[in-house]
Amino acid sequence: MSRQDKILLLILCLLAVVVWMAQAFFLEKPAGEGMLELQVSAPQATELNNVSWQELLAADGEKTWQIHGAQGILTVKYLHGQGIAVVESSCPDQICVQTGYINKAGQSIVCVPNQVILQLRLQEDAGGKGDIDAILR
Amino acid sequence: MPSCDKTAHRSMEARQLVLLALLIALSMGLHVVESSMPVVMPMPGIKLGLANIVTVICLFIFSAKEAIVIVILRLILVGIAAGTLFTPSFWISCGGGLASLIIMIFAKGLTKLSPIGISLLGAMSHNLGQLMVVSLIMSSQAVFYYLPWLIVWAIPMGLITGFSAKAAIKALRNAGVNDTMRSNQ
């Protein structure tokens, strides 16, 4: 390894640490369960595309439902205290399933073959992004 | 003697052709090995970039021109062989392969980095290129959630491909393949 290589390696390591920390501190907001919202983008619109967290919380600690993806069906599960996970999917690589449970704002589960994204957001972010509530003079 | 020169030139061309063919075969092999490896990346379609080893070898043994040929042929041939041509996973591979190719060509031309440094940059741009294509396919920025993960992964992968490429380049040079084997000679 030349001197330039070592400098580059150091810069990349620093970059990795900075990006990782930036995400951990600014993007993943650990929020109370009541403050979250699940946003689902899928090729086919289903009634559960945008589930409010309250609905899930009210669902007796557990709820399983299905999302129609581009090439099959994904089974999504909410488990109280754990979060949201894809428990079954028709995709070949099963990476959405292996992602496991997500429970912080900013986290997401992505299934490329099925073109489905499950994203957890803060409700305020989801609702009034950029909206002005009031102007005081 | 001119005839002797011509023979030497021909044998050089033949050697170059054989080596290029071998490198394409090797890069296809690595590409396939990588897709059949147990899942280590957090996203479907995102690959570690083992085939970058060959791109780096090619940049140091030949030149940018041959590297471009090898990468494009590898992407198309693997697409045909794996039956993924023009599917999302093909475009993701293209994003990674071409992004790392462009960055590595510039890095090779502009800096004095060794194969290891070039590989590190290649791995980083490979992952970013793939992520950009995924984001385009899904038309969502949500996938950038995986960015830190991919940047962290690029470092060990870049080192692995870098050290492999360095060893291969050394072996090839020991075997009599010199680094002046370029297309215009």
Chai-1 contact restraints between the chains, C-beta under 6 A:
chainA,res_idxA,chainB,res_idxB,connection_type,confidence,min_distance_angstrom,max_distance_angstrom,comment,restraint_id
A,M1,B,I116,contact,1.0,0.0,6.0,A-B,restraint_1
A,S2,B,S114,contact,1.0,0.0,6.0,A-B,restraint_2
A,Q4,B,K112,contact,1.0,0.0,6.0,A-B,restraint_3
A,Q4,B,L113,contact,1.0,0.0,6.0,A-B,restraint_4
A,Q4,B,G117,contact,1.0,0.0,6.0,A-B,restraint_5
A,D5,B,L113,contact,1.0,0.0,6.0,A-B,restraint_6
A,D5,B,S114,contact,1.0,0.0,6.0,A-B,restraint_7
A,D5,B,I116,contact,1.0,0.0,6.0,A-B,restraint_8
A,D5,B,G117,contact,1.0,0.0,6.0,A-B,restraint_9
A,L8,B,G117,contact,1.0,0.0,6.0,A-B,restraint_10
A,L8,B,L120,contact,1.0,0.0,6.0,A-B,restraint_11
A,L12,B,L120,contact,1.0,0.0,6.0,A-B,restraint_12
A,L12,B,I155,contact,1.0,0.0,6.0,A-B,restraint_13
A,A16,B,I151,contact,1.0,0.0,6.0,A-B,restraint_14
A,A16,B,V152,contact,1.0,0.0,6.0,A-B,restraint_15
A,V19,B,P148,contact,1.0,0.0,6.0,A-B,restraint_16
A,V19,B,I151,contact,1.0,0.0,6.0,A-B,restraint_17
A,W20,B,P148,contact,1.0,0.0,6.0,A-B,restraint_18
A,Q23,B,P148,contact,1.0,0.0,6.0,A-B,restraint_19
A,D93,B,P44,contact,1.0,0.0,6.0,A-B,restraint_20
A,I95,B,P44,contact,1.0,0.0,6.0,A-B,restraint_21
A,S108,B,A142,contact,1.0,0.0,6.0,A-B,restraint_22
A,S108,B,Y145,contact,1.0,0.0,6.0,A-B,restraint_23
A,V110,B,V143,contact,1.0,0.0,6.0,A-B,restraint_24
A,V112,B,P44,contact,1.0,0.0,6.0,A-B,restraint_25
A,V112,B,G45,contact,1.0,0.0,6.0,A-B,restraint_26
A,V112,B,P88,contact,1.0,0.0,6.0,A-B,restraint_27
A,I117,B,S140,contact,1.0,0.0,6.0,A-B,restraint_28
A,I117,B,A142,contact,1.0,0.0,6.0,A-B,restraint_29
A,Q119,B,A142,contact,1.0,0.0,6.0,A-B,restraint_30
